[in-house]
Amino acid sequence: MHKTYIKRQLHGWVVVDKPLGFTSTDIVRIIKKKFNVKKVGHGGTLDPMATGILPIAIGEATKTVSYLMDSKKTYTFTVKWGEETDTDDSTGNIINQKILYPDLVDVKKIIPRFIGEIEQLPPIYSAKKINGKRAYKIARDGEIPNLSTNKVKIENIKILEKISEKEMSFEVTCGKGTYVRSLARDFGRCLGTYGHITKLKRTAYGPFFNKIIISIDRLNEINHVIDNLYLLIQPIETVLDDILAVKINNQEANKLKTGLSIPLSPEYNGNNNRDAYAIFEKKLIAICKINENVLKPIRVLNIEDKKTGE
């Protein structure tokens, strides 16, 4: 007798608490092996010396990474005063020193200068591209990369603690493209001394926060039973909270899946040139663009469970 089985597919986000010393690529490799999936990507690099939230996209969720990348992030970090390094963190070589350690009053005075939309120079050792080559690769070749400033948005900066005469901890909430290492460097220079990061932890990223993250140890404890792994996954649409959801019927879903646009009802008037996602029976069908009250598929998601037989 021929039997048909449903093979459950894994699509969504796993939010990993990245440990110290691991690269973002290391985490992707671990997830690929653990979940036995080919399509895996991360939603924004964390340096090896950084810890905290690293969202990992699995399966069709990789098609939504760009929506997460635009989200704001929150970090806690510790700055050591009196020393500047070539990497702007404790992994680099000291290039400038000054025996001048600012007090809380002085630091509080300069914080407002860094809130809002500011011009920021990326670290020399960064992933910024210059004529197609990463800045850190240019620096490793013994050259100084010719970096330009970027406009970044800082929503808020808090002083958390004066740890010692030489160290203070902070919390920052910022937008896309912000380098916290650059903040530490620029804090120091603004205060007439130097500074670099000794600790960095991402505590929130868009819809993801500390309460839902999974440690590498916890991940390793879980066996490969599909239902156990499925419980770790956040839905794909978790990162789509800021865009419009459009409910569609079966016929409309089939059209979108084949790349055809569908007309929208008058209730969607006024949403011209907006991103949206189409949903049918609680299943995400496609990421779309609305134009003149027509829903055009931009990325179709294939999230149907597969049928196998024997």
C-alpha positions as CSV (number, residue, x, y, z in Angstrom):
1,M,0.0,0.0,0.0
2,H,1.3,3.4,-1.0
3,K,1.6,5.8,1.9
4,T,1.9,9.6,1.7
5,Y,3.8,11.5,4.4
6,I,3.9,15.2,5.0
7,K,7.4,16.5,5.5
8,R,7.3,19.6,7.6
9,Q,9.3,22.5,6.2
10,L,11.3,24.9,8.4
11,H,10.9,28.6,7.6
12,G,11.3,31.5,10.0
13,W,13.7,33.1,12.5
14,V,15.8,31.7,15.2
15,V,17.2,34.3,17.5
16,V,20.6,33.2,18.8
17,D,22.5,34.6,21.8
18,K,25.9,34.9,20.1
19,P,28.7,34.0,22.4
20,L,32.0,35.8,22.7
21,G,34.6,34.7,20.1
22,F,32.1,33.3,17.5
23,T,31.6,35.0,14.1
24,S,28.2,35.4,12.6
25,T,29.2,32.9,9.9
26,D,30.0,30.4,12.7
27,I,26.5,30.7,14.0
28,V,25.0,30.3,10.5
29,R,27.1,27.1,10.1
30,I,25.8,25.7,13.4
31,I,22.2,26.4,12.5
32,K,22.6,24.8,9.0
33,K,23.9,21.6,10.6
34,K,21.4,21.6,13.5
35,F,18.3,22.2,11.3
36,N,19.6,20.4,8.2
37,V,18.6,23.3,6.0
38,K,20.5,24.9,3.1
39,K,19.0,28.3,3.0
40,V,20.2,30.2,6.1
41,G,21.3,33.8,6.5
42,H,21.9,36.3,9.3
43,G,20.2,39.6,9.8
44,G,23.3,41.8,10.4
45,T,26.8,40.9,11.4
46,L,28.1,40.9,15.0
47,D,31.9,41.2,15.5
48,P,33.5,38.2,17.2
49,M,34.1,40.3,20.4
50,A,30.4,41.2,20.5
51,T,27.7,39.1,22.1
52,G,23.9,39.1,22.1
53,I,21.0,39.0,19.7
54,L,21.8,37.5,16.2
55,P,18.6,36.8,14.3
56,I,19.1,33.9,11.8
57,A,16.7,33.5,8.9
58,I,15.9,29.9,7.8
59,G,14.4,28.8,4.5
60,E,12.0,31.4,2.9
61,A,12.6,33.8,5.8
62,T,15.9,34.7,4.0
63,K,13.7,36.6,1.5
64,T,12.7,39.0,4.3
65,V,16.1,39.9,5.7
66,S,16.1,43.4,4.2
67,Y,13.1,44.3,6.3
68,L,14.9,43.4,9.5
69,M,18.1,45.3,8.4
70,D,16.1,48.6,8.5
71,S,15.1,48.0,12.1
72,K,16.5,49.9,15.1
73,K,18.9,48.1,17.4
74,T,19.9,48.5,21.1
75,Y,23.3,47.8,22.5
76,T,25.0,47.9,25.9
77,F,28.7,48.7,25.7
78,T,31.7,49.5,27.9
79,V,34.2,52.2,27.0
80,K,37.8,52.3,28.4
81,W,39.1,55.8,28.5
82,G,42.7,57.0,27.8
83,E,43.4,54.5,24.9
84,E,42.5,54.4,21.2
85,T,43.1,51.3,19.2
86,D,43.3,50.7,15.4
87,T,40.1,48.6,15.6
88,D,38.3,50.9,18.1
89,D,37.9,47.9,20.4
90,S,40.0,45.8,22.8
91,T,41.1,43.4,20.1
92,G,43.3,46.0,18.3
93,N,46.7,47.6,18.9
94,I,46.9,50.8,20.9
95,I,47.7,53.7,18.7
96,N,47.0,56.7,21.0
97,Q,47.2,57.2,24.7
98,K,46.4,59.9,27.2
99,I,46.2,59.9,31.0
100,L,42.9,61.7,31.1
101,Y,39.8,60.0,32.4
102,P,36.5,62.0,32.1
103,D,34.0,62.1,35.0
104,L,30.3,61.6,34.7
105,V,29.5,65.3,34.6
106,D,31.8,65.8,31.5
107,V,30.3,62.7,29.7
108,K,26.8,63.8,30.4
109,K,27.5,67.2,28.7
110,I,28.7,65.6,25.4
111,I,26.0,62.9,25.0
112,P,23.4,65.3,23.4
113,R,25.9,65.9,20.5
114,F,25.5,62.3,19.5
115,I,21.7,62.0,19.5
116,G,19.7,62.5,16.4
117,E,21.0,62.3,12.8
118,I,24.8,62.5,12.9
119,E,27.8,62.1,10.6
120,Q,29.8,59.1,11.6
121,L,33.2,57.8,10.3
122,P,33.2,54.0,10.3
123,P,36.1,52.1,11.9
124,I,39.1,51.4,9.8
125,Y,38.5,47.7,10.5
126,S,34.9,47.5,9.1
127,A,33.0,45.8,6.3
128,K,32.6,49.0,4.4
129,K,33.5,48.7,0.8
130,I,36.0,51.0,-1.0
131,N,36.2,50.4,-4.7
132,G,34.9,46.9,-4.2
133,K,37.3,46.0,-1.4
134,R,36.4,45.7,2.3
135,A,38.0,48.3,4.5
136,Y,39.3,45.7,6.9
137,K,41.1,43.9,4.1
138,I,42.8,47.1,3.0
139,A,43.8,47.8,6.6
140,R,45.2,44.2,6.9
141,D,47.3,44.9,3.8
142,G,49.0,47.7,5.7
143,E,47.1,50.6,4.1
144,I,44.8,53.1,5.6
145,P,41.4,52.9,3.9
146,N,39.9,56.2,2.6
147,L,36.6,56.1,4.4
148,S,33.9,58.6,4.2
149,T,31.4,59.6,6.9
150,N,27.9,58.2,6.8
151,K,24.7,59.7,8.1
152,V,23.3,57.5,11.0
153,K,20.5,58.0,13.4
154,I,20.9,57.7,17.2
155,E,17.6,57.5,19.0
156,N,18.9,57.5,22.6
157,I,22.1,57.1,24.7
158,K,22.1,56.3,28.4
159,I,25.0,56.2,30.8
160,L,24.5,53.0,32.8
161,E,27.4,53.0,35.2
162,K,30.8,54.4,36.0
163,I,32.6,51.1,36.5
164,S,36.0,52.6,37.5
165,E,38.1,55.7,36.9
166,K,38.9,54.3,33.4
167,E,35.6,52.6,32.4
168,M,32.0,53.5,31.9
169,S,29.1,51.5,30.5
170,F,26.4,52.8,28.2
171,E,23.2,51.8,26.3
172,V,22.5,53.1,22.8
173,T,19.4,52.7,20.6
174,C,20.3,53.4,17.0
175,G,19.4,52.9,13.3
176,K,20.9,51.1,10.4
177,G,24.6,51.5,9.7
178,T,25.6,52.8,13.1
179,Y,29.0,51.6,14.5
180,V,29.1,51.5,18.3
181,R,32.9,51.2,18.1
182,S,32.9,54.6,16.3
183,L,30.8,56.1,19.1
184,A,33.3,55.0,21.7
185,R,36.2,56.5,19.7
186,D,34.3,59.8,19.1
187,F,33.2,60.0,22.7
188,G,36.9,59.9,23.7
189,R,38.0,62.5,21.2
190,C,35.1,64.8,22.1
191,L,36.2,64.7,25.7
192,G,39.9,65.5,24.9
193,T,41.1,62.0,25.4
194,Y,40.7,58.6,23.8
195,G,38.3,55.7,24.1
196,H,37.6,52.2,22.8
197,I,35.1,49.4,23.5
198,T,35.9,46.6,25.8
199,K,32.5,45.0,25.8
200,L,29.6,45.1,23.4
201,K,26.2,43.3,23.6
202,R,23.2,43.6,21.3
203,T,20.1,43.4,23.5
204,A,17.3,44.2,21.0
205,Y,16.9,44.2,17.2
206,G,13.6,45.2,15.7
207,P,11.0,42.8,17.0
208,F,13.6,40.5,18.7
209,F,14.7,41.0,22.3
210,N,16.4,39.2,25.1
211,K,13.4,37.2,26.3
212,I,13.2,35.1,23.1
213,I,16.9,34.4,22.4
214,I,18.4,30.9,22.5
215,S,21.9,30.1,23.7
216,I,24.2,27.9,21.8
217,D,24.3,25.5,24.7
218,R,20.5,25.3,24.8
219,L,20.5,24.7,21.0
220,N,22.9,21.9,21.3
221,E,20.8,20.2,24.0
222,I,17.8,19.9,21.8
223,N,17.6,16.8,19.6
224,H,16.9,16.8,15.9
225,V,13.2,15.9,16.2
226,I,11.5,18.3,13.8
227,D,8.7,19.3,16.3
228,N,11.3,20.3,18.9
229,L,13.2,22.4,16.4
230,Y,10.0,24.0,15.1
231,L,9.2,25.4,18.6
232,L,12.4,27.5,18.5
233,I,11.3,29.3,15.3
234,Q,9.7,32.7,15.2
235,P,7.3,33.2,12.2
236,I,8.6,34.8,9.0
237,E,6.1,37.7,9.4
238,T,7.6,38.7,12.7
239,V,9.9,41.1,10.8
240,L,7.0,42.4,8.7
241,D,5.1,44.1,11.5
242,D,5.7,47.6,10.0
243,I,4.2,46.8,6.5
244,L,0.6,46.2,5.5
245,A,-0.9,42.8,5.6
246,V,-3.4,42.0,2.8
247,K,-5.7,39.0,3.2
248,I,-6.4,37.2,-0.1
249,N,-8.4,34.2,-1.3
250,N,-7.2,31.0,-2.9
251,Q,-7.6,32.2,-6.5
252,E,-5.7,35.4,-5.8
253,A,-3.0,33.4,-4.0
254,N,-2.5,31.2,-7.0
255,K,-2.1,34.2,-9.3
256,L,0.5,35.8,-7.0
257,K,2.4,32.5,-6.9
258,T,2.8,32.6,-10.7
259,G,4.0,36.2,-10.7
260,L,0.6,37.8,-11.7
261,S,-0.7,41.0,-10.0
262,I,-4.1,41.2,-8.5
263,P,-6.5,44.2,-8.1
264,L,-7.3,45.3,-4.5
265,S,-10.6,46.4,-3.1
266,P,-11.3,50.1,-2.4
267,E,-10.4,49.7,1.3
268,Y,-6.8,49.7,0.3
269,N,-7.0,53.1,-1.5
270,G,-4.3,55.5,-0.3
271,N,-1.6,52.9,0.0
272,N,0.1,53.7,-3.3
273,N,3.8,52.6,-3.5
274,R,3.7,50.8,-0.2
275,D,5.2,47.4,0.6
276,A,2.7,44.8,1.7
277,Y,2.6,41.1,2.3
278,A,-0.2,38.8,1.1
279,I,-1.6,36.2,3.4
280,F,-4.0,33.3,2.7
281,E,-5.4,31.1,5.5
282,K,-2.6,32.3,7.8
283,K,0.1,31.4,5.3
284,L,2.4,34.0,3.9
285,I,2.2,34.0,0.1
286,A,4.3,36.9,-1.2
287,I,6.0,40.1,-0.4
288,C,4.4,42.7,-2.7
289,K,4.3,46.3,-3.8
290,I,1.0,48.3,-4.1
291,N,0.7,50.5,-7.1
292,E,-2.5,52.2,-8.2
293,N,-4.5,49.7,-6.0
294,V,-2.9,46.7,-7.7
295,L,-0.9,44.2,-5.6
296,K,2.3,43.1,-7.5
297,P,4.4,40.2,-6.1
298,I,8.0,41.1,-5.5
299,R,9.1,37.9,-3.7
300,V,7.0,34.8,-3.7
301,L,7.4,32.5,-0.7
302,N,7.3,28.8,-1.1
303,I,6.3,27.6,2.3
304,E,4.1,24.6,1.6
305,D,4.9,21.4,3.4
306,K,6.3,18.7,1.1
307,K,4.5,15.4,0.4
308,T,6.6,12.2,0.2
309,G,5.6,8.7,-0.5
310,E,6.8,5.1,-0.1
